[in-house]
Amino acid sequence: MEAEVSLAAAGAAVLAGLGYFLLQALGEVAADEAKEAAFRRPSLAMRRRRHRGLTKAGFLCAVLAFGSAFLWLAVITNDFQDDARDARMLLALVAIFGVTAVCLLAAWWRRAVKPPH
């Protein structure tokens, strides 16, 4: 009985070792494919140089959204009840500038990844 248990344990160890080596080999192949795909893409510095207008406009909209959010926060934290209309206007500006910034930066990212023709 002890011999059967020892043989079963040895067999399980051998199978575990073979499984480990098989998974290691498959993992290396998958990692190599991912590495090759990453190196086929242009570098971030090259992407940043393309479509500078989209980048600058998106950054400007993001700054304006942040400034509007700062003013909105200042308006809603004061004690005056007359500023509710101003708070709604500033919140609308935050939403408009924020969505515009996201759209412009997403468009830049999509266009910058594609190689120029």
N, C-alpha and C positions, 0 to 999 in steps of 0.2 A: 504494500500500500504506500509506503514512504517513497519508493522508487517511482511510482506513478505520479505522485504529487511533485516530486523533484523534476521529472520529465515534463510535466505540464507547466511548471514554473519556468523551466528553461525554454520550452517552446513559446510560452507567452513573452518571455524576454526577447527571444529572437524575432518574433513577429512584431513586437513593439519597436525594436531597433530597425527592422526593415521598413516599417511604416514611417518612422521618423526620417529615415534617409529618403524615402519616396516623397514625403511632404516637403522635405528640404529642397529636393531637386525641383519639384513643381513650383515651390515658392521662389526659387532663384529665376526660373524661366519667366514667371509672372512679373517679378521685380525688374528683370531686364527689359521686358516689353514696355513696362511703365516708364522706365528710365529713358528708353529710346523715344517714346512718345513725348516725354517732357523736353528732350533735347531738340526735337524737331520744331518745337514752338519757338518763336523769336523771344529774345530776352526782354526783360521788363524795360531796360533802358532803350531798346529799339522801339518797343511799343509806345513808350512815353513820348518819343519824338514824332510819332504819327498823329495826325489829326489834333494838332495843338489847340485849335479853336474850340473843339468840343470839350477838351480838358479844362481850358480856362473858363469857358462859360459854365460848365458844371461846378467848378470850384467856386466861382462867383455866386452862383445860386445857392450853394451850400452855405457860404458865408452870410448871405442875405437871410437865409432861413434861420441860421443861428442867431443873428442880430434881432430878427423879428421875434424869435422865441424868447430872447432875453427881455425885450420890451414887453412882450405879452406877460411874462412872469412878473415884471415890475408893476404892470397895470392891475393884475388880479390880486396882488398882495397888498395893495394900498387899501385904505379904509373908505374911499369914496365910492358911492353907489352909482354916480353919474358916468363911470368909465366902462360900463358893461358893453356898450356899443363899440367902443374902442378895442376892448378885449376880443370881441368876436371878429373885428376887422383884422387885428393882428394874428389871431389864430388862423384865419383864412390865408393870410400872407405866408405864414409858416407852412401851411399845407401846400400852397401853390409852389413856393420856392423849393420846398423839400422834394416834392414829386418831380419837379422840373430838373433838379440837380440829379436825382437818381436816374431819370430817363437819359439825360445827357451823358452822364458817366457810364451808364450801361451801353449806350450807343458807341461811345468812344472805345470801350473795352471790346465790344464785338468787332468793330472795324479795325482796331489796332492789332488784333490777333491774326487777321487775314493778311497774307503777304501782298505787297503792292503789285499791281499788274503792269 
